[in-house]
């Protein structure tokens, strides 16, 4: 078992630790953005997935410790354009004209970290030369040619205390432990194209001094690299979103089934995407490099982060619980299961639709065309 604390790996020996950690993760074959259709016989997705799974089963779980600082929490809230972490909390920012006369401070020690906000902690810790050509952390990448990563979905669980039924919240100032292990590596065939891909499942367990606070399961899809598009190719022109399919903004949509339905419209700017990339230390080029997004990955614009969409879903769910006469710090779901199905792009309006049922909340994100981009079920 590997344990990384404050950038020092404890292996129980004097071996240079960071080099060995990276060698355990990296692959000797260098990545390439070109398609891998050569005359040489390639390993199948099944073979590559099997080798990948066997390697990580032999390595075992990886552990890291980190103090959950207030600065990351403050900056994420501002990136989300939320000037108050919770209702009644002091502002996190003021206009530049008032900055000289105001004394602002980051959230105090003990402040609960809202659901999903943990994603700005325990970020990747690798040099640029150790990243993939698309900027991604390759710690859990299968071998080439499966190098094109997409966030596919996952599940988060916030355990409850057996005593009072409250969640064990991660808080500012705590030293938390993250334990990461590989759950699965499954080869799959895309029905429409017949192309192979590998779905990788990873589990991250976050603990504080009171025990397990959060279980975060993530699924990534790895596909073969796309052939670069001709330079100067025009991106697809956006169409107008059919807003009448969702009802009028600002009020609950007429229910189509039991429960209440709410709608929120959002538009993420390139600045927001850049700031979110910086906070999560995620240099995946599809989120900030137009040439890479269009010419290499085949997108029409830079892509909104899957984790950012997930946080937006959780935040909207919390907003709709405000009338429950409950401490806003304790508005934490028991779980969320989610699946990404279609990319969202910067500067395009999209819509989150939430429907409360007797047992859960169904959440769907529609892009500007009305296509489902992400769906989720929240219990809590």
C-alpha positions in Angstrom: 0.0 0.0 0.0 1.3 3.4 -0.9 0.9 6.4 1.4 1.6 9.9 0.2 1.6 12.7 2.8 2.7 16.2 2.1 4.3 15.1 -1.1 6.4 12.4 0.7 5.8 8.7 0.0 6.2 6.3 2.9 7.6 3.1 1.5 9.5 2.0 4.6 12.8 2.4 2.8 15.2 5.0 1.5 14.2 4.4 -2.1 13.5 7.7 -4.0 9.7 7.6 -3.6 8.2 9.9 -6.1 10.0 8.3 -9.0 8.7 4.9 -7.9 5.2 6.1 -7.5 5.2 7.5 -11.0 6.8 4.4 -12.5 4.0 2.4 -10.9 1.4 4.5 -12.7 3.0 5.5 -16.0 3.4 3.5 -19.2 6.6 3.1 -21.2 4.8 3.6 -24.6 4.4 7.3 -25.4 1.0 8.6 -26.3 0.2 9.8 -29.8 -2.8 11.8 -31.1 -2.9 9.8 -34.3 -5.2 6.8 -34.8 -3.5 3.5 -34.1 -4.4 1.5 -37.2 -1.0 0.1 -38.3 -0.1 -3.1 -40.0 1.2 -4.5 -36.7 -1.2 -6.6 -34.6 -2.7 -4.6 -31.8 -3.8 -5.9 -28.4 -7.6 -6.0 -28.1 -9.4 -3.8 -25.6 -10.1 -7.0 -23.6 -6.3 -7.8 -23.5 -5.4 -4.3 -22.5 -8.1 -4.0 -19.9 -7.0 -7.4 -18.3 -3.4 -6.3 -18.1 -4.4 -2.9 -16.6 -6.6 -4.5 -14.0 -3.9 -7.0 -13.0 -1.3 -4.3 -12.6 -3.4 -2.3 -10.2 -4.5 -5.3 -8.2 -0.9 -6.0 -7.6 -0.2 -2.4 -6.6 -3.1 -2.1 -4.2 -4.8 1.0 -2.8 -3.0 4.4 -2.8 -3.4 6.7 0.1 -2.8 10.5 0.5 -3.3 12.9 3.4 -4.2 16.5 3.0 -5.3 19.4 5.2 -8.5 20.8 3.8 -7.7 24.5 3.5 -10.1 27.4 3.3 -8.6 29.1 0.3 -9.6 26.3 -2.1 -13.2 26.4 -0.8 -13.4 30.2 -1.1 -12.1 30.2 -4.6 -14.4 27.4 -5.8 -17.4 29.3 -4.4 -16.4 32.4 -6.3 -15.7 30.3 -9.5 -19.3 29.1 -9.2 -20.4 32.8 -8.9 -21.7 32.2 -5.3 -20.6 35.0 -3.0 -21.9 33.2 0.1 -21.0 29.7 1.0 -24.2 29.2 2.9 -27.2 31.5 3.5 -26.3 34.0 6.2 -22.6 33.5 5.8 -20.4 36.6 5.2 -19.6 37.5 1.6 -16.5 35.9 0.1 -15.8 38.8 -2.2 -16.6 42.5 -2.8 -16.2 44.7 -5.9 -12.7 46.1 -6.5 -13.9 49.6 -5.6 -14.8 48.4 -2.1 -11.9 46.1 -1.5 -9.7 48.8 0.2 -12.4 49.4 2.9 -13.4 45.8 3.5 -11.6 43.1 5.4 -12.6 39.8 4.0 -11.6 36.4 5.3 -11.8 32.9 4.0 -14.2 30.4 5.6 -13.2 29.7 9.2 -11.8 26.4 10.5 -14.7 23.9 11.0 -16.8 25.2 8.1 -18.5 22.2 6.4 -17.5 21.6 2.8 -20.6 21.5 0.7 -21.5 18.3 -1.3 -19.3 18.0 -4.4 -16.9 20.7 -3.3 -14.3 18.1 -2.2 -13.4 17.9 -5.9 -10.9 20.8 -5.5 -8.9 18.8 -2.9 -6.6 15.9 -3.5 -5.8 17.1 -7.0 -3.2 15.4 -9.3 0.4 15.9 -8.2 2.5 15.3 -11.3 5.0 17.4 -13.4 3.9 18.5 -16.8 6.3 16.0 -18.5 4.4 13.2 -16.8 0.9 14.2 -18.2 -0.7 12.9 -21.4 -0.5 14.9 -24.6 -4.0 16.1 -23.9 -2.9 17.4 -20.5 -4.7 14.7 -18.5 -3.4 12.9 -15.4 -2.5 9.4 -16.7 -2.4 7.7 -13.3 -5.3 5.4 -14.2 -5.0 5.3 -18.0 -5.0 2.0 -19.8 -2.2 1.5 -22.4 -2.4 3.0 -25.9 -4.3 3.2 -28.1 -7.0 3.9 -25.5 -5.8 7.4 -24.6 -8.9 9.7 -25.1 -10.5 10.1 -21.7 -14.1 11.2 -20.9 -15.8 11.4 -17.5 -18.7 9.0 -17.9 -20.5 9.0 -14.6 -20.3 7.6 -11.1 -21.8 7.6 -7.6 -21.2 9.5 -4.4 -22.3 8.3 -0.9 -22.4 10.3 2.3 -22.7 7.8 5.2 -25.0 8.6 8.1 -24.2 8.2 11.8 -26.0 5.2 13.4 -26.7 7.5 16.3 -28.3 10.8 15.2 -28.4 10.0 11.5 -26.3 13.0 10.6 -23.6 12.9 7.9 -19.9 13.0 8.9 -19.0 16.2 7.1 -15.5 17.1 5.8 -14.6 20.5 7.3 -12.1 23.2 6.8 -8.9 22.6 8.8 -9.3 18.9 9.0 -6.6 16.5 7.9 -8.4 14.1 5.6 -7.2 10.8 4.0 -8.1 9.8 0.5 -7.8 6.1 -0.4 -8.0 5.3 -4.1 -8.4 1.9 -5.6 -9.3 0.5 -9.0 -12.6 -1.2 -9.1 -12.9 -2.4 -12.7 -11.7 -2.2 -16.3 -14.3 -3.4 -18.8 -13.9 -3.6 -22.6 -17.0 -2.5 -24.5 -18.1 -2.1 -28.1 -19.8 1.1 -29.3 -22.9 -0.2 -31.1 -23.2 2.7 -33.6 -19.6 2.5 -34.8 -18.3 -0.9 -33.7 -15.3 0.8 -32.1 -13.7 -0.6 -28.9 -13.5 1.3 -25.6 -12.5 0.6 -22.0 -14.6 1.8 -19.1 -12.5 2.2 -15.9 -14.1 2.4 -12.5 -12.2 4.0 -9.6 -13.3 4.4 -5.9 -12.1 7.2 -3.7 -12.9 7.0 0.0 -12.4 10.2 2.1 -12.0 10.0 5.9 -11.5 12.4 8.7 -10.9 11.8 12.4 -14.5 10.6 12.7 -14.3 7.9 10.1 -15.6 7.7 6.5 -17.1 11.0 5.3 -17.6 10.3 1.6 -17.3 7.4 -0.9 -16.8 8.7 -4.4 -17.0 6.2 -7.3 -16.0 7.5 -10.8 -16.3 5.9 -14.2 -14.0 7.0 -17.1 -14.4 6.0 -20.7 -11.2 5.6 -22.7 -11.4 5.5 -26.5 -8.9 5.5 -29.3 -7.5 8.9 -30.2 -9.2 10.8 -33.0 -7.5 11.8 -36.2 -6.8 15.5 -36.2 -9.3 17.6 -38.2 -8.0 19.8 -41.0 -6.8 23.2 -39.8 -9.3 25.9 -40.4 -12.3 23.6 -40.3 -15.4 25.5 -39.1 -17.1 24.3 -36.0 -20.7 23.4 -36.0 -23.0 26.3 -35.6 -25.2 26.1 -32.5 -29.0 25.9 -32.8 -31.5 27.6 -30.7 -32.7 25.7 -27.6 -36.4 24.7 -27.7 -37.2 26.3 -24.3 -40.9 25.4 -24.5 -40.0 21.8 -23.8 -39.1 22.8 -20.3 -41.7 25.4 -19.4 -41.2 29.0 -18.2 -38.2 30.0 -16.2 -38.5 31.1 -12.6 -41.3 28.9 -11.5 -41.9 25.1 -11.1 -42.7 23.5 -14.4 -46.1 21.9 -14.6 -45.5 18.4 -13.3 -45.5 15.4 -15.7 -45.8 13.0 -12.8 -46.0 13.1 -9.0 -43.7 15.6 -7.3 -42.5 19.1 -7.9 -40.3 20.0 -10.9 -37.9 22.9 -10.9 -35.7 24.4 -13.6 -32.4 26.3 -13.6 -30.7 27.9 -16.7 -26.9 28.2 -16.7 -24.2 29.3 -19.1 -20.5 28.7 -18.4 -18.0 31.2 -19.7 -14.5 30.3 -20.8 -13.2 32.2 -17.8 -15.2 29.9 -15.4 -13.9 26.8 -17.1 -10.3 28.1 -16.8 -10.7 28.9 -13.2 -12.3 25.5 -12.5 -9.4 23.8 -14.3 -6.9 25.7 -12.2 -8.6 24.9 -8.9 -8.9 21.2 -9.7 -5.4 21.2 -11.2 -6.9 19.6 -14.3 -5.0 20.7 -17.5 -7.2 18.6 -19.8 -7.0 20.7 -23.0 -10.6 20.2 -24.1 -11.6 22.6 -21.3 -9.4 25.6 -22.4 -7.7 25.0 -25.8 -9.9 25.7 -28.8 -7.4 24.2 -31.3 -7.1 21.0 -29.3 -10.9 20.7 -28.6 -11.8 21.3 -32.3 -8.9 20.0 -34.4 -7.9 17.0 -32.3 -11.0 15.9 -30.3 -13.6 17.0 -32.8 -15.6 19.3 -30.5 -17.1 22.5 -31.7 -16.0 24.5 -28.6 -14.2 24.1 -25.3 -16.1 21.6 -23.1 -17.7 22.1 -19.7 -16.2 19.8 -17.1 -18.2 16.8 -16.0 -17.3 17.5 -12.4 -18.6 21.1 -12.7 -21.9 19.8 -14.0 -22.1 17.4 -11.1 -21.5 20.2 -8.6 -24.2 22.3 -10.4 -26.7 19.4 -9.9 -25.9 19.0 -6.3 -26.0 22.8 -5.6 -29.4 23.1 -7.4 -30.7 20.2 -5.3 -29.6 21.9 -2.1 -31.3 25.2 -3.3 -34.6 23.4 -3.7 -34.4 22.1 0.0 -34.2 25.6 1.5 -37.8 25.5 2.6 -37.3 22.4 4.7 -36.5 24.5 7.8 -33.2 22.7 8.1 -29.7 24.0 8.9 -28.3 24.6 5.4 -25.0 23.1 6.4 -26.8 19.8 7.0 -28.6 19.7 3.6 -26.5 16.8 2.3 -27.9 14.0 0.2 -27.4 10.3 1.2 -26.2 9.5 -2.4 -26.2 10.6 -6.0 -25.9 8.3 -9.1 -25.1 10.1 -12.3 -24.3 9.5 -15.9 -22.9 11.8 -18.6 -24.3 11.3 -22.1 -23.5 14.4 -24.2 -20.9 17.2 -23.9 -21.9 20.8 -22.9 -19.9 23.7 -24.4 -18.8 27.1 -23.1 -21.1 30.1 -23.9 -24.1 27.9 -24.6 -27.1 28.0 -22.3 -28.2 24.7 -20.8 -30.9 23.8 -18.3 -31.1 21.7 -15.2 -34.5 20.1 -14.5 -35.1 18.6 -11.1 -38.2 16.5 -10.3 -38.9 15.5 -6.7 -40.6 12.1 -6.2 -41.6 10.3 -3.1 -38.3 8.5 -2.8 -35.7 10.5 -4.7 -35.0 13.5 -6.9 -34.5 13.0 -10.7 -32.1 15.5 -12.2 -31.5 16.0 -15.9 -29.3 18.5 -17.7 -30.4 19.4 -21.2 -28.1 21.2 -23.7 -29.2 24.1 -25.9 -30.7 21.7 -28.4 -32.7 19.8 -25.8 -30.5 16.8 -25.8 -29.8 15.1 -22.4 -26.2 15.8 -21.4 -26.3 14.3 -17.9 -28.9 12.6 -15.7 -28.8 11.7 -12.0 -30.8 10.3 -9.1 -30.4 11.9 -5.7 -31.5 10.3 -2.5 -31.6 12.2 0.7 
